[in-house]
Amino acid sequence: MTNQSKGWTQSALPFLFVCAAAILFAVALALFQGQDQNYDQGNYHIYDAFAFLNDRANNDVTAAGILTFQNPLVYVPPFLLIDRFSPAVASALIAGVQALNIALAFLIGRVLLVAQSASSRRLADLLSVFGAVIAAAAPMFLSEIGTTFADSSTSLLCLLGLLLVLRAGHDRSGANRIAWLLLLLGGLLVGSAAGLKLTNATFAVAIPIAALFGWHRFGDRLKAAILVGVGVGLGYILTGGYWSLKLYLDYGSPVFPFFNEIFKSPDFPLTDIRDARWQIESPLEIITAPFGWAVGEQRSNELYFRDMRFAVAIVVAVVWLVVIAWQRTRARPQIALPDASGIGDPSGETDRPGLRIAPARLVRLIVFCAIAYLLWAKLFYIQRYLVVVELLIGPLTLGLIIAIVTKIGLRARYAAYTVGALTLAVVATARFPDWGHVPFDEDWYAVPDTPPFEEPAALIVFDRDARLAWVATKLPDASTFSRVGNLPIIPGGQFDQAIRRNLNNAPNGRVFVVTVDGRNADRDGGLRAFDLLPASNCREVRLETDILHVCETGPDNRPSWTIAVGDPEFDDMLGEGWTWIDGHFIWSDSALTELSIPVPAELRGRPVELLLDLERFQGLLTPEGEPDIRIAVDGGEPQDRNFIEGSPRRLQPVCLPADVTDHADGRVSVDILAKPGKTPRETGYGPDDRTLTVALRSITMKPAKDCPAEDPA
């Protein structure tokens, strides 16, 4: 057995100690904070797992908005714990599993160190414990202890996969099959994490790049990267393949609704989804952001946190590079980085006594963290998605300090002093956010025994931001839950059809419209869009997360007349400002477009409700505080109109008074005023240079009792 193998075996007791201490700490923290009630839990963590296990595809429609389509597998374990145990026990069990991240950080720190004697092994274990404590001070990781967030559970797969890749390398006998197997398994684990949660894709890209380092032969570098890459692909297929295939078969995109400008699913606008709040303002911010985190700046997170560890790691890394450059200028090749690693052995094991760093492993760790960080900054810039790198800052900083101390010829105990002092400083200054906790109760979520929870019914929910999907888990089995507001509902698309099917087949003929307290503005407009009557018999239902307004509604049986693209009358009503695209789609290519709409004989001389099915070009957004569209009827004053929340294609209705629908020619003129749009060339959708604003799909007219005196928008 080599000295390195002895070191690995003799670290078992410290590892078990770290495991026990980490679990006790995490469980205590979870119980101290109370019952997790974070926004995402109420919105989709619980619901996605519930819907998957109970086959709710035929009952619910976009209950969790765009996050309905996340891979539910990662949320099944916490859901089962919540469903089967009390909140306190479930929180403790979740925290205990998450605590293993700290133990893995200890192991990663330990494999960076090469100890040649019993005393140096003890020192290596102590330093690795310090590294694990620094890792445990990660604010986002601490904020997720005992919660249903998946970042700190999938991180276990990423850290274990990286540990295997760091361990891989030729031994002195030349047998390397185990090394290749470790690389394959390491990639498999990280790929599995990406399959469970797509935000882990940054680590899936970083790990094969990191595997390129630590080999002397180009063929070995290439083979290592390919093996890790193959493992990543297999891991993704293992955990995410089924779900991606399901999304592709159902919606035409394996990652629906994301990246739809690439996959072009007909059930979502041809745009990418990205929260504009979380974007770097300049490339320089990639470097400066960690120093902002050290003093509590939080552009990458909704809530306050403070984390000095990234800034310290950058400073230590710069010092490490300066030391390497200084040594090379002094022509001392015996301590240069490549010579310290041995012939093809990334452990860096030599016959010299004492404690040393494994340089090739350190370089792999640096490359992995750097690539993952850069991709994260470009794609997400949301702090929680960086939990894996957060946890690696501990062993990374440890390894860099040891490398500096040994390279400048100081004794290893100086590294212990430095790392110990840093550990105290990190723990003393770290601050982590709280995503929402309440005192422990008997049940995670409770609902009153009132409608709509007492008897089966069809629910249609109008809200963009409320965490209401969990409500669907408390409804009677035969109930249906349809949500409008978060995911755009394309008229005539499968979500639109599914919602109408739920409403038309409402259990017991009962339909409830649900809105959240203070956010009811689009309710009646939305009900009209789905051919439902205005809300009536409203009551207030108080839940732990929100106050709901639950009202009764029913089918609007008024007759309607629709003219759509392809109908003979459609072309005749088009005036100035319209242009055909590919002979199938009619778009506005100016700020003013005109329509001359024929009024059915049955509606002439009566107030008419006009619904315009318009689509904004590539999800073009209107500046905040301004109306989406302005409509002028018969040359009158323009009226402000907005798209019904959750739909890029349905406009709030326009009422045509009786005197307007009673013209001798049987037509009414409608002018549409919209903000200037963009060209397909500007948005990357083709070479067309026409400026497009809105597309007209259809118009629908219904009899109205009267036109309101005030603008209903």
C-alpha positions in Angstrom: 0.0 0.0 0.0 1.4 3.5 -0.9 1.7 6.3 1.5 -1.1 8.0 -0.3 -3.4 5.0 0.2 -2.4 4.9 3.9 -3.3 8.5 4.2 -6.7 7.9 2.6 -7.4 5.0 5.0 -6.2 6.8 8.1 -8.5 9.8 7.3 -11.5 7.6 7.9 -11.9 8.5 11.5 -11.6 12.3 10.9 -14.1 11.9 8.1 -16.6 10.2 10.4 -16.0 12.9 13.0 -16.7 15.6 10.4 -19.9 13.7 9.2 -21.2 13.5 12.7 -20.4 17.1 13.6 -21.9 18.3 10.3 -25.1 16.4 10.7 -25.6 17.6 14.3 -24.9 21.2 13.3 -27.3 21.1 10.3 -30.1 19.4 12.2 -29.8 21.8 15.1 -29.8 24.8 12.7 -32.9 23.4 10.9 -34.8 22.9 14.1 -33.8 26.3 15.4 -35.0 28.1 12.3 -38.4 26.4 12.3 -40.6 25.1 9.5 -39.5 25.9 6.0 -42.0 27.9 4.0 -40.0 29.4 1.2 -41.8 30.9 -1.9 -40.6 28.2 -4.3 -41.8 25.4 -2.1 -45.3 26.7 -2.2 -45.1 27.5 -5.9 -43.6 24.3 -7.3 -41.3 22.2 -5.0 -44.3 20.4 -3.5 -46.6 20.5 -6.4 -44.3 19.2 -9.1 -43.5 16.1 -7.0 -47.2 15.7 -6.1 -48.3 16.0 -9.7 -45.7 13.5 -10.9 -46.6 10.9 -8.3 -50.4 11.3 -8.7 -50.5 11.7 -12.5 -52.2 15.1 -12.4 -51.5 15.8 -16.1 -55.2 15.5 -16.9 -56.4 17.5 -13.9 -54.2 20.6 -13.7 -52.9 23.1 -16.3 -49.8 25.1 -15.6 -50.5 25.0 -11.9 -46.9 26.2 -11.1 -46.6 28.5 -14.1 -43.3 28.0 -16.1 -41.9 25.9 -13.3 -44.6 23.2 -13.8 -42.2 21.7 -16.3 -39.1 21.3 -14.1 -37.9 17.7 -13.7 -40.0 16.6 -10.6 -37.7 13.7 -9.6 -35.4 16.0 -7.5 -38.4 17.1 -5.4 -39.8 13.7 -4.8 -37.7 12.8 -1.7 -38.5 16.0 0.2 -42.2 15.7 -0.8 -42.3 12.1 0.5 -40.7 13.2 3.8 -43.2 16.1 4.1 -46.1 13.8 3.3 -45.1 11.1 5.7 -43.5 12.8 8.7 -44.2 15.8 10.9 -42.6 19.1 9.8 -39.9 18.9 12.5 -38.8 15.3 11.6 -38.9 16.0 7.9 -36.8 19.2 8.3 -34.3 17.3 10.4 -34.0 14.4 7.9 -33.5 16.9 5.0 -30.9 18.8 6.9 -29.0 15.6 7.8 -28.7 14.7 4.1 -27.6 18.2 3.2 -24.9 18.1 5.9 -23.0 15.5 3.9 -21.9 18.3 1.6 -19.6 19.4 4.5 -18.1 15.9 4.7 -17.5 15.8 1.0 -15.7 19.2 1.2 -13.5 17.7 3.9 -12.6 14.8 1.6 -11.9 17.1 -1.3 -9.6 19.2 0.9 -7.9 16.0 2.1 -7.1 14.6 -1.4 -5.3 17.9 -2.2 -2.8 17.2 0.6 0.0 14.6 0.4 1.3 13.6 3.9 4.4 11.4 4.2 4.4 10.8 8.0 2.0 10.2 10.8 2.4 13.8 12.2 1.9 15.3 8.7 -1.2 13.2 8.2 -2.6 14.5 11.5 -1.9 18.0 10.3 -3.5 17.3 7.0 -6.6 16.1 8.7 -6.7 19.2 10.9 -6.3 21.5 7.9 -9.0 19.6 6.0 -11.3 20.1 8.9 -10.6 23.9 8.7 -11.4 23.7 5.0 -14.7 22.0 5.7 -15.6 24.6 8.3 -14.9 27.4 5.7 -17.1 25.4 3.2 -19.9 25.2 5.8 -19.9 29.0 6.2 -21.3 29.3 2.7 -24.3 31.6 3.0 -26.5 30.1 0.3 -25.8 26.6 1.6 -26.7 27.6 5.2 -29.8 29.3 4.0 -31.0 26.1 2.4 -30.4 23.8 5.4 -33.6 22.0 6.2 -35.4 23.5 3.2 -36.8 21.9 0.0 -34.4 23.8 -2.3 -32.6 21.3 -4.6 -29.3 23.2 -4.9 -27.9 21.7 -1.7 -29.1 18.2 -2.5 -27.9 17.9 -6.1 -24.6 19.5 -4.9 -23.9 16.1 -3.2 -23.7 14.5 -6.7 -21.5 17.3 -8.0 -19.0 17.2 -5.1 -18.8 13.4 -5.1 -18.3 13.4 -8.9 -15.6 16.1 -8.6 -13.9 14.1 -5.8 -13.6 11.0 -8.0 -12.2 13.1 -10.9 -9.6 14.6 -8.5 -8.6 11.1 -7.3 -8.2 9.8 -10.8 -4.6 9.4 -12.1 -1.9 6.9 -13.1 -0.3 5.0 -10.2 3.4 4.0 -10.4 2.6 0.5 -11.7 1.1 2.0 -14.9 -2.3 0.3 -14.3 -4.9 3.0 -14.9 -8.2 1.2 -15.4 -9.4 2.4 -12.0 -8.5 5.9 -13.0 -10.6 5.7 -16.1 -13.5 4.2 -14.2 -13.3 7.1 -11.6 -13.4 9.6 -14.4 -16.4 7.9 -16.0 -18.2 7.7 -12.6 -17.3 11.3 -11.8 -18.9 12.6 -15.0 -21.9 10.3 -14.4 -22.6 11.9 -11.0 -22.3 15.5 -12.2 -24.4 14.7 -15.3 -27.0 13.2 -13.0 -27.1 16.4 -11.1 -27.6 18.4 -14.3 -30.4 16.0 -15.4 -32.2 16.6 -12.1 -31.8 20.4 -12.1 -30.7 22.2 -15.3 -28.9 24.9 -13.4 -26.2 22.3 -12.6 -25.3 22.3 -16.3 -22.5 24.8 -15.6 -20.8 22.1 -13.5 -21.5 19.5 -16.2 -19.6 21.7 -18.7 -16.8 22.5 -16.2 -15.9 19.0 -15.1 -14.6 17.5 -18.5 -12.6 20.7 -19.0 -11.0 20.2 -15.5 -10.3 16.6 -16.4 -7.9 17.8 -19.2 -5.4 18.8 -16.6 -2.9 16.7 -14.7 -1.7 14.4 -17.5 1.6 14.6 -19.4 0.5 12.9 -22.6 -2.0 14.6 -24.9 -3.7 11.2 -25.5 -4.4 10.8 -21.8 -5.8 14.3 -21.5 -8.1 13.7 -24.4 -9.2 10.3 -23.1 -9.9 11.7 -19.6 -12.0 14.6 -21.0 -13.9 12.2 -23.3 -14.6 9.7 -20.5 -15.9 12.4 -18.2 -18.0 13.9 -21.0 -19.5 10.5 -21.8 -20.2 10.0 -18.1 -21.9 13.4 -18.0 -24.1 12.5 -21.0 -25.0 9.1 -19.4 -25.8 10.7 -16.1 -28.1 13.3 -17.7 -29.9 10.5 -19.6 -30.3 8.5 -16.4 -32.0 11.2 -14.3 -33.3 13.7 -16.9 -33.7 11.6 -20.1 -37.2 10.5 -19.4 -38.4 14.0 -18.5 -36.7 15.6 -21.5 -38.3 13.0 -23.8 -41.7 13.6 -22.2 -41.4 17.4 -22.7 -40.3 16.9 -26.3 -43.2 14.6 -27.1 -45.7 16.8 -25.3 -44.5 20.3 -26.3 -41.8 19.8 -29.0 -38.9 20.9 -26.8 -36.8 18.8 -24.4 -36.3 21.8 -22.1 -39.7 23.4 -22.4 -40.4 26.3 -22.0 -36.8 27.5 -21.9 -34.7 28.4 -24.9 -37.8 28.4 -27.1 -36.2 30.7 -29.6 -34.2 27.6 -30.5 -36.8 24.8 -30.1 -39.8 26.8 -31.3 -42.5 25.0 -29.4 -45.9 26.3 -30.6 -47.1 26.4 -26.9 -44.8 29.2 -25.9 -43.7 32.5 -27.4 -40.4 32.2 -29.4 -38.3 33.8 -26.7 -35.9 32.7 -24.0 -36.9 33.0 -20.4 -34.5 35.0 -18.2 -35.1 37.2 -15.2 -33.7 40.6 -16.2 -32.9 41.3 -12.5 -30.0 38.9 -12.5 -27.5 39.9 -15.1 -23.9 41.1 -14.9 -23.6 44.8 -16.0 -20.1 44.5 -17.3 -17.3 41.8 -17.6 -15.5 43.6 -14.9 -18.2 42.7 -12.5 -17.1 39.1 -12.7 -14.0 40.1 -10.8 -15.5 42.8 -8.5 -18.7 40.9 -7.5 -17.0 38.7 -4.9 -15.6 41.8 -3.2 -19.1 43.2 -3.1 -20.3 40.0 -1.5 -17.7 40.5 1.2 -19.4 43.7 2.4 -23.0 42.7 1.8 -23.7 43.8 -1.7 -26.4 41.5 -3.1 -27.0 42.1 -6.8 -27.0 38.4 -7.4 -29.6 37.6 -4.7 -33.0 38.8 -3.5 -32.1 38.8 0.2 -29.1 40.2 2.2 -26.1 38.0 2.6 -22.4 38.5 3.4 -19.6 36.3 2.2 -15.9 37.2 2.3 -14.6 33.8 1.2 -14.7 34.4 -2.5 -12.8 37.6 -2.2 -10.2 35.9 0.0 -9.9 33.0 -2.5 -9.2 35.4 -5.3 -6.5 37.3 -3.4 -4.9 34.0 -2.3 -5.0 32.7 -5.9 -3.3 35.9 -7.1 -0.6 35.5 -4.5 -0.2 31.8 -5.6 0.3 32.9 -9.2 2.8 35.6 -8.2 4.8 33.0 -6.2 4.9 30.6 -9.1 6.0 33.4 -11.5 8.7 34.6 -9.0 10.1 31.1 -8.6 10.3 30.6 -12.4 12.1 33.9 -12.8 14.6 32.6 -10.3 15.2 29.5 -12.4 14.3 26.9 -9.8 12.7 24.1 -11.9 12.8 21.6 -9.0 9.8 23.3 -7.3 8.0 24.4 -10.4 4.4 23.1 -10.8 4.9 20.4 -13.5 7.9 18.8 -11.7 6.2 18.5 -8.4 3.5 16.2 -9.7 5.6 13.2 -10.6 5.4 11.2 -13.9 1.8 11.1 -14.8 0.8 11.1 -11.1 -1.6 13.9 -10.2 -1.2 13.1 -6.5 2.2 14.8 -6.5 3.6 12.1 -4.3 7.3 12.2 -3.7 9.8 10.6 -1.3 10.3 13.9 0.6 8.8 13.9 4.2 6.3 16.4 5.4 3.1 17.9 4.1 2.8 18.9 0.5 0.1 19.8 -2.0 -1.0 17.6 -4.9 -0.6 20.3 -7.6 -2.4 18.6 -10.5 -5.4 18.0 -8.3 -5.3 21.6 -7.2 -5.2 22.8 -10.8 -8.2 20.6 -11.6 -10.1 22.1 -8.7 -9.2 25.7 -9.8 -10.2 25.1 -13.4 -13.5 23.5 -12.3 -14.4 26.4 -10.1 -13.3 29.1 -12.5 -15.2 27.6 -15.5 -18.3 27.0 -13.4 -18.2 30.5 -12.0 -17.8 32.1 -15.4 -20.7 30.1 -16.9 -22.8 30.9 -13.9 -22.1 34.6 -14.2 -23.1 34.5 -17.9 -26.1 32.3 -17.8 -27.7 32.9 -14.4 -26.1 35.3 -11.9 -28.4 33.9 -9.2 -26.5 33.2 -6.0 -28.2 30.0 -5.1 -27.1 28.3 -8.3 -23.5 28.7 -7.2 -23.8 26.5 -4.1 -21.4 23.9 -5.4 -18.6 26.5 -5.9 -19.6 28.1 -2.6 -18.8 24.8 -0.9 -15.6 24.3 -2.8 -14.2 27.7 -1.7 -13.1 26.0 1.6 -10.9 23.3 0.2 -9.8 25.5 -2.7 -8.5 28.3 -0.3 -6.9 25.6 1.8 -5.1 24.1 -1.1 -3.8 27.5 -2.4 -2.5 28.5 1.1 -0.7 25.1 1.5 0.8 25.5 -2.0 2.1 29.0 -1.2 3.6 28.1 2.1 5.4 25.0 0.8 6.6 26.8 -2.3 8.3 29.6 -0.3 9.9 27.1 2.0 7.9 27.8 5.2 6.9 25.0 7.6 3.5 23.5 7.2 2.4 24.7 10.7 2.4 28.3 9.3 -0.3 27.1 6.9 -2.3 25.8 9.9 -2.0 29.2 11.6 -3.2 31.0 8.4 -6.0 28.6 7.7 -7.2 28.6 11.3 -7.2 32.4 11.5 -9.1 32.6 8.2 -11.6 30.0 9.5 -12.4 32.2 12.5 -12.7 35.3 10.3 -15.1 33.6 7.9 -17.3 32.2 10.5 -17.5 35.5 12.4 -18.4 37.6 9.3 -20.7 35.3 7.3 -24.4 36.2 7.1 -26.9 34.1 5.4 -30.5 34.9 4.2 -33.7 33.4 5.4 -36.1 32.3 2.7 -39.0 32.0 5.0 -39.7 30.0 8.2 -42.7 29.7 10.5 -43.0 27.8 13.9 -43.3 24.1 13.5 -46.9 22.9 13.3 -48.6 19.5 13.0 -49.0 19.8 9.2 -46.8 21.5 6.6 -49.8 23.3 5.0 -53.4 23.3 6.3 -56.6 24.5 4.6 -60.0 25.2 6.0 -63.0 23.0 5.4 -64.7 25.5 3.0 -65.1 25.8 -0.7 -63.2 25.0 -2.8 -61.6 22.4 -0.5 -64.7 20.5 0.7 -66.2 19.3 -2.7 -64.8 18.7 -6.2 -64.8 21.7 -8.5 -62.9 23.3 -11.3 -60.6 26.1 -10.2 -59.2 28.8 -12.5 -56.6 30.9 -10.8 -55.6 34.3 -12.1 -52.2 35.4 -10.6 -48.6 35.8 -11.9 -46.6 35.8 -8.7 -48.5 34.0 -5.8 -47.2 30.6 -4.5 -50.5 28.8 -5.0 -49.7 25.5 -6.7 -49.5 23.8 -3.3 -53.3 24.5 -3.0 -53.8 21.9 -5.8 -52.4 19.2 -3.4 -55.1 19.9 -0.9 -58.1 19.7 -3.3 -60.4 16.7 -3.7 -59.1 14.2 -6.2 -61.7 15.0 -8.9 -61.0 18.8 -8.8 -59.0 20.5 -11.5 -56.6 23.4 -11.1 -55.9 25.8 -14.0 -53.6 28.8 -13.6 -53.4 31.9 -15.9 -50.9 34.6 -15.4 -47.4 33.1 -15.1 -47.1 31.1 -18.2 -48.4 32.7 -21.4 -51.6 30.9 -22.6 -51.6 30.8 -26.4 -55.2 31.0 -27.7 -56.1 27.8 -29.4 -53.0 26.1 -28.0 -53.1 22.9 -26.0 -53.0 24.8 -22.6 -55.9 27.0 -23.8 -57.8 23.9 -24.9 -57.0 22.0 -21.6 -58.3 24.9 -19.5 -61.5 25.1 -21.5 -61.9 21.4 -21.1 -61.5 21.6 -17.4 -64.1 24.4 -17.2 -66.6 22.7 -19.5 -66.3 19.4 -17.5 -66.3 21.0 -14.0 -67.2 18.4 -11.3 -70.7 19.0 -10.0 -70.9 21.9 -12.5 -69.1 24.2 -10.1 -66.4 26.6 -11.2 -64.5 28.9 -8.8 -62.2 31.7 -9.9 -59.4 32.4 -7.4 -57.3 35.5 -7.1 -54.9 36.7 -4.4 -55.8 39.6 -2.1 -55.1 42.9 -3.8 -54.4 41.5 -7.2 -57.7 41.1 -8.9 -57.4 43.6 -11.8 -57.4 41.2 -14.7 -59.9 38.7 -13.2 -63.0 39.7 -15.2 -61.1 40.3 -18.4 -59.6 36.8 -18.1 -63.0 35.3 -17.4 -64.4 36.8 -20.5 -61.4 35.5 -22.5 -62.4 32.0 -21.3 -66.1 32.5 -22.0 -67.0 32.7 -18.3 -69.4 35.0 -16.5 -68.1 37.7 -14.2 -67.3 36.7 -10.7 -70.1 36.6 -8.1 -70.7 35.3 -4.5 -67.1 36.0 -3.5 -65.7 35.0 -0.2 -62.3 35.4 1.6 -60.3 32.3 2.4 -57.3 32.8 4.7 -54.4 30.4 4.2 -50.9 30.3 5.8 -49.3 31.8 2.7 -51.9 34.2 1.2 -55.4 35.5 1.5 -57.5 34.1 -1.4 -60.6 35.6 -3.0 -62.7 32.7 -4.1 -65.7 33.6 -6.3 -68.2 31.6 -8.3 -68.5 31.8 -12.0 -69.9 29.7 -14.9 -70.1 29.4 -18.6 -71.0 32.6 -20.6 -73.5 31.2 -23.1 -73.8 34.4 -25.2 -73.4 33.7 -28.9 -70.2 34.8 -30.5 -68.8 35.5 -34.0 -65.2 34.9 -34.8 -63.2 35.9 -37.9 -59.8 34.3 -38.1 -56.8 34.1 -40.4 -57.9 32.0 -43.4 -61.6 33.1 -43.3 -62.9 34.8 -46.5 -63.8 37.9 -44.6 -60.4 38.2 -42.9 -58.5 39.9 -45.8 -61.4 42.3 -46.5 -61.1 43.9 -43.0 -57.3 44.6 -43.2 -56.5 48.3 -43.8 -53.2 50.2 -43.8 -50.2 49.0 -41.9 -50.4 45.2 -42.3 -47.9 42.9 -44.0 -48.0 39.2 -44.6 -45.2 36.9 -43.5 -44.7 33.7 -45.4 -48.3 34.0 -46.6 -49.6 32.7 -43.3 -49.2 35.4 -40.6 -50.3 39.0 -40.8 -48.2 41.4 -38.9 -48.3 45.1 -38.2 -45.2 46.8 -39.6 -46.0 50.4 -38.5 -47.1 52.2 -35.4 -50.6 52.6 -36.7 -52.7 49.8 -38.3 -56.3 49.9 -39.4 -59.1 47.5 -39.4 -62.6 47.7 -41.0 -64.5 45.0 -39.1 -67.9 43.7 -40.4 -70.6 43.6 -37.7 -72.9 40.5 -37.9 -76.5 41.4 -38.7 -77.6 40.0 -35.3 -75.3 42.5 -33.5 -76.0 45.7 -35.4 -77.4 48.5 -33.4 -76.4 46.8 -30.1 -73.5 47.2 -27.8 -70.8 44.7 -28.8 -67.8 43.3 -26.9 -64.8 43.0 -29.2 -61.9 40.7 -28.4 -58.7 41.1 -30.4 -56.3 38.2 -30.6 -53.0 40.0 -31.0 -49.5 38.6 -30.6 -46.5 40.8 -29.6 -43.4 40.2 -31.8 -41.0 37.8 -30.1 -42.4 38.7 -26.6 -41.6 42.4 -27.1 -42.3 44.0 -23.7 -43.9 47.4 -23.1 -42.1 49.8 -20.7 -43.4 49.7 -17.2 -46.3 52.1 -16.6 -47.3 52.3 -20.2 -50.2 50.5 -21.9 -49.5 47.6 -24.2 -51.8 48.8 -27.0 -54.0 51.8 -27.7 -57.3 51.3 -29.5 -59.3 54.0 -31.3 -62.9 53.2 -32.5 -64.3 55.2 -35.4 -61.7 57.9 -35.0 -62.5 58.5 -31.4 -60.1 59.0 -28.5 -57.6 56.1 -28.1 -58.3 53.8 -25.2 -55.5 52.1 -23.3 -55.6 48.3 -23.4 -53.2 45.7 -21.9 -52.8 42.0 -22.7 -54.6 39.8 -20.3 -52.1 38.7 -17.7 -50.5 35.4 -18.7 -51.3 35.8 -22.4 -49.2 37.6 -25.0 -52.1 37.3 -27.5 -55.3 38.2 -25.8 -56.1 41.9 -25.3 -58.5 43.3 -22.8 -61.9 43.6 -24.5 -63.1 46.7 -26.3 -66.7 47.7 -26.0 -68.4 49.1 -29.2 -71.4 51.3 -28.3 -74.7 50.7 -30.1 -74.3 53.9 -32.3 -71.0 52.6 -33.6 -72.3 49.2 -34.6 -75.3 50.7 -36.5 -73.4 52.2 -39.5 -75.2 51.8 -42.9 -72.3 49.9 -44.3 -72.4 47.4 -41.4 -68.7 48.0 -40.6 -66.8 49.6 -37.7 -63.3 51.1 -38.1 -60.7 50.2 -35.4 -57.2 51.7 -35.3 -54.4 49.9 -33.4 -51.6 52.0 -32.0 -48.6 50.2 -30.7 -45.0 50.9 -29.8 -42.5 50.4 -32.7 -41.2 46.8 -32.7 -38.1 45.1 -34.0 -37.0 43.4 -37.1 -36.4 39.7 -37.4 -32.8 40.5 -38.3 -32.4 42.5 -35.1 -33.7 39.6 -33.0 -31.8 36.9 -34.8 -34.9 35.2 -36.4 -34.1 35.7 -40.0 -32.9 38.2 -42.7 -36.3 40.1 -42.8 -35.8 43.9 -42.2 -39.4 44.8 -41.7 -40.2 46.3 -38.3 -42.9 44.1 -36.7 -45.0 45.0 -33.7 -48.1 42.8 -33.4 -49.7 40.0 -35.3 -53.5 39.6 -35.8 -54.8 36.1 -35.3 -58.6 36.6 -35.0 -61.3 38.9 -33.8 -64.3 37.8 -31.7 -67.6 39.7 -31.1 -70.2 39.1 -28.5 -73.4 41.0 -27.5 -72.9 43.2 -24.5 -75.5 44.6 -22.1 -74.0 48.1 -22.2 -70.6 49.8 -22.6 -69.2 50.9 -19.2 -68.8 54.7 -18.8 -65.2 54.2 -17.6 -62.4 52.5 -19.3 -62.4 48.8 -18.1 -58.7 48.6 -18.6 
